[in-house]
Amino acid sequence: MSRAPVFEVFFEEHYARVLRSVRLVVTDRDHAEERVQEAFARAYRRWARVSQMERPVTWVYVVALNAERRQWRRGPPEAVLVESDLSLPDLARSVTTTIVVREALDRLTDRQRTMVVLRYFSDLKLSEVAEVMGCAEGTVKATLHRALRILRLEMEDDPS
């Protein structure tokens, strides 16, 4: 019989990574932090159940991004000033890479960007991405295929 992991340890191990991922999906930093904080607060309130899941962090992604997906259905949010927050060293090449990646991700639909971030930045399995997005695994594969094609074209067109 294994002891349930302590919530504080779970939070410390996963908060920064979840925030970085959600930050790539939700372009406003404060808004992303609110989504992630609320998701972790809900995990804390339900920790007895959440801690027993195979990958509790997937549940946190589901909670954080479900609220955002509901917002997308309501319509586009007001224009927001976006600032980079990818925690890269302050070197010209890193800054350029960050800008190019952000611009490329911005050309994707909300759904495509979310799936790309969850799969390749957060390293979730296809089944976990499907769970977070509330769709079939085949839908995830097809959406990622289209998104990666767009990103490849975008990166090939980039002169830097």
VOPAGU-2260 file (C-alpha; in pm, 1 decimal, decimal comma):
REM VOPAGU-2260
SITE   aa  ch    i         X         Y         Z
SITE  MET   A    0       0,0       0,0       0,0
SITE  SER   A    1     157,3     327,5    -108,5
SITE  ARG   A    2     110,6     654,8      75,1
SITE  ALA   A    3     -53,0     931,3    -120,7
SITE  PRO   A    4     202,5    1193,6    -216,0
SITE  VAL   A    5     190,0    1505,7      -5,7
SITE  PHE   A    6      17,7    1788,3    -191,3
SITE  GLU   A    7     297,9    2034,0    -116,7
SITE  VAL   A    8     553,2    1805,0    -284,8
SITE  PHE   A    9     322,4    1759,3    -584,0
SITE  PHE   A   10     271,9    2135,3    -609,0
SITE  GLU   A   11     644,9    2212,8    -593,0
SITE  GLU   A   12     728,0    1946,8    -852,0
SITE  HIS   A   13     464,6    2049,9   -1106,5
SITE  TYR   A   14     351,3    2410,3   -1061,5
SITE  ALA   A   15     625,2    2581,8   -1264,7
SITE  ARG   A   16     595,6    2339,4   -1557,4
SITE  VAL   A   17     216,3    2357,0   -1566,0
SITE  LEU   A   18     232,2    2737,0   -1552,9
SITE  ARG   A   19     484,4    2753,3   -1839,0
SITE  SER   A   20     264,5    2527,0   -2050,2
SITE  VAL   A   21     -57,9    2710,3   -1976,9
SITE  ARG   A   22     125,9    3038,3   -2033,7
SITE  LEU   A   23     199,9    2928,4   -2389,8
SITE  VAL   A   24    -168,5    2854,3   -2444,9
SITE  VAL   A   25    -310,9    3153,8   -2257,1
SITE  THR   A   26    -111,4    3449,7   -2382,9
SITE  ASP   A   27    -183,0    3677,8   -2084,9
SITE  ARG   A   28      53,0    3590,3   -1797,7
SITE  ASP   A   29    -180,2    3699,4   -1517,5
SITE  HIS   A   30    -471,8    3513,8   -1672,5
SITE  ALA   A   31    -260,1    3197,6   -1708,4
SITE  GLU   A   32    -150,7    3222,3   -1344,6
SITE  GLU   A   33    -513,3    3253,7   -1235,3
SITE  ARG   A   34    -609,4    2942,5   -1433,6
SITE  VAL   A   35    -321,2    2738,5   -1290,1
SITE  GLN   A   36    -368,7    2860,1    -932,7
SITE  GLU   A   37    -737,6    2773,9    -944,8
SITE  ALA   A   38    -657,1    2428,2   -1086,1
SITE  PHE   A   39    -408,7    2357,3    -807,4
SITE  ALA   A   40    -653,3    2491,8    -547,8
SITE  ARG   A   41    -917,7    2251,1    -677,6
SITE  ALA   A   42    -661,5    1967,6    -669,5
SITE  TYR   A   43    -583,9    2055,8    -308,2
SITE  ARG   A   44    -952,0    2049,8    -211,5
SITE  ARG   A   45    -991,4    1706,8    -376,6
SITE  TRP   A   46    -644,1    1574,8    -294,9
SITE  ALA   A   47    -764,5    1246,0    -144,9
SITE  ARG   A   48    -914,0    1152,5    -483,7
SITE  VAL   A   49    -671,9    1334,9    -716,0
SITE  SER   A   50    -361,8    1188,3    -548,5
SITE  GLN   A   51    -484,1     836,7    -630,4
SITE  MET   A   52    -491,1     903,8   -1004,9
SITE  GLU   A   53    -218,2     756,7   -1223,6
SITE  ARG   A   54    -101,9    1105,2   -1333,1
SITE  PRO   A   55    -260,1    1373,4   -1112,9
SITE  VAL   A   56     -86,0    1647,1   -1310,5
SITE  THR   A   57    -298,1    1556,6   -1612,7
SITE  TRP   A   58    -606,8    1633,0   -1403,9
SITE  VAL   A   59    -457,7    1974,5   -1319,3
SITE  TYR   A   60    -408,3    2046,9   -1690,7
SITE  VAL   A   61    -768,8    1943,7   -1756,8
SITE  VAL   A   62    -900,9    2182,7   -1492,2
SITE  ALA   A   63    -676,5    2472,6   -1594,9
SITE  LEU   A   64    -751,3    2444,1   -1964,5
SITE  ASN   A   65   -1121,5    2357,2   -1944,9
SITE  ALA   A   66   -1197,3    2703,9   -1814,4
SITE  GLU   A   67    -994,7    2851,7   -2099,1
SITE  ARG   A   68   -1171,0    2636,3   -2357,9
SITE  ARG   A   69   -1506,5    2759,1   -2226,8
SITE  GLN   A   70   -1381,1    3116,0   -2275,4
SITE  TRP   A   71   -1282,4    3039,0   -2637,3
SITE  ARG   A   72   -1636,9    2922,3   -2707,4
SITE  ARG   A   73   -1774,9    3251,0   -2574,8
SITE  GLY   A   74   -1566,1    3452,1   -2818,8
SITE  PRO   A   75   -1227,9    3616,4   -2842,1
SITE  PRO   A   76   -1104,4    3795,0   -2530,6
SITE  GLU   A   77   -1016,8    4162,6   -2537,9
SITE  ALA   A   78    -679,3    4249,0   -2687,3
SITE  VAL   A   79    -399,9    4182,8   -2440,8
SITE  LEU   A   80     -43,9    4308,2   -2428,0
SITE  VAL   A   81     174,2    3997,0   -2447,7
SITE  GLU   A   82     515,4    3980,6   -2289,3
SITE  SER   A   83     757,7    3690,3   -2309,9
SITE  ASP   A   84     783,3    3469,6   -2001,6
SITE  LEU   A   85     971,6    3158,9   -2111,0
SITE  SER   A   86    1250,0    3191,2   -1850,2
SITE  LEU   A   87    1532,3    3174,0   -2101,7
SITE  PRO   A   88    1872,2    3328,0   -2037,0
SITE  ASP   A   89    1898,9    3685,7   -2156,5
SITE  LEU   A   90    2100,4    3606,6   -2466,7
SITE  ALA   A   91    2022,0    3740,2   -2812,9
SITE  ARG   A   92    1985,2    3394,3   -2968,4
SITE  SER   A   93    1753,5    3274,5   -2693,6
SITE  VAL   A   94    1541,4    3585,7   -2721,2
SITE  THR   A   95    1519,9    3547,7   -3098,2
SITE  THR   A   96    1424,4    3181,2   -3063,7
SITE  THR   A   97    1158,8    3267,5   -2807,4
SITE  ILE   A   98    1008,9    3530,7   -3035,0
SITE  VAL   A   99    1010,0    3301,3   -3338,8
SITE  VAL   A  100     850,0    3014,6   -3144,9
SITE  ARG   A  101     587,6    3243,7   -2990,5
SITE  GLU   A  102     502,3    3395,3   -3329,4
SITE  ALA   A  103     477,8    3050,3   -3486,2
SITE  LEU   A  104     250,3    2926,5   -3204,8
SITE  ASP   A  105      36,0    3238,1   -3242,1
SITE  ARG   A  106     -42,8    3137,8   -3601,2
SITE  LEU   A  107    -209,3    2819,5   -3479,4
SITE  THR   A  108    -569,6    2800,0   -3368,6
SITE  ASP   A  109    -630,0    2791,0   -2993,9
SITE  ARG   A  110    -698,2    2417,8   -3013,1
SITE  GLN   A  111    -385,6    2343,0   -3219,8
SITE  ARG   A  112    -162,5    2556,6   -2996,0
SITE  THR   A  113    -297,7    2388,4   -2682,7
SITE  MET   A  114    -236,9    2040,3   -2820,6
SITE  VAL   A  115     115,9    2124,7   -2939,8
SITE  VAL   A  116     207,2    2269,5   -2600,8
SITE  LEU   A  117      61,6    1977,4   -2406,7
SITE  ARG   A  118     219,9    1712,7   -2627,6
SITE  TYR   A  119     563,0    1855,1   -2700,3
SITE  PHE   A  120     629,0    2110,6   -2428,1
SITE  SER   A  121     452,1    1937,5   -2137,4
SITE  ASP   A  122     538,0    1590,1   -2269,4
SITE  LEU   A  123     190,3    1445,9   -2216,3
SITE  LYS   A  124      98,3    1121,8   -2390,2
SITE  LEU   A  125    -151,6    1139,5   -2677,3
SITE  SER   A  126    -415,6     979,8   -2455,0
SITE  GLU   A  127    -353,2    1243,0   -2187,5
SITE  VAL   A  128    -380,5    1526,5   -2438,5
SITE  ALA   A  129    -709,8    1375,0   -2553,4
SITE  GLU   A  130    -828,3    1363,8   -2193,2
SITE  VAL   A  131    -730,8    1726,4   -2130,1
SITE  MET   A  132    -896,1    1840,6   -2452,6
SITE  GLY   A  133   -1204,6    1624,0   -2412,4
SITE  CYS   A  134   -1174,1    1457,4   -2751,6
SITE  ALA   A  135   -1068,0    1131,1   -2913,5
SITE  GLU   A  136    -703,0    1036,3   -2949,2
SITE  GLY   A  137    -748,6    1030,4   -3328,6
SITE  THR   A  138    -860,7    1392,0   -3316,4
SITE  VAL   A  139    -543,7    1479,5   -3126,3
SITE  LYS   A  140    -329,1    1303,5   -3387,8
SITE  ALA   A  141    -502,9    1478,6   -3676,8
SITE  THR   A  142    -489,2    1818,8   -3509,8
SITE  LEU   A  143    -121,6    1778,7   -3422,4
SITE  HIS   A  144     -45,7    1670,7   -3777,9
SITE  ARG   A  145    -205,2    1987,5   -3918,6
SITE  ALA   A  146     -42,6    2206,9   -3653,9
SITE  LEU   A  147     304,2    2063,8   -3715,4
SITE  ARG   A  148     262,4    2116,9   -4088,7
SITE  ILE   A  149     179,6    2483,7   -4022,5
SITE  LEU   A  150     475,6    2517,2   -3786,0
SITE  ARG   A  151     713,6    2356,9   -4036,9
SITE  LEU   A  152     601,3    2598,2   -4307,6
SITE  GLU   A  153     630,6    2886,8   -4065,4
SITE  MET   A  154     979,9    2789,8   -3954,7
SITE  GLU   A  155    1095,8    2729,0   -4313,5
SITE  ASP   A  156     973,4    3074,7   -4413,4
SITE  ASP   A  157    1155,5    3238,7   -4122,2
SITE  PRO   A  158    1472,9    3407,0   -4254,5
SITE  SER   A  159    1663,3    3390,1   -3922,7
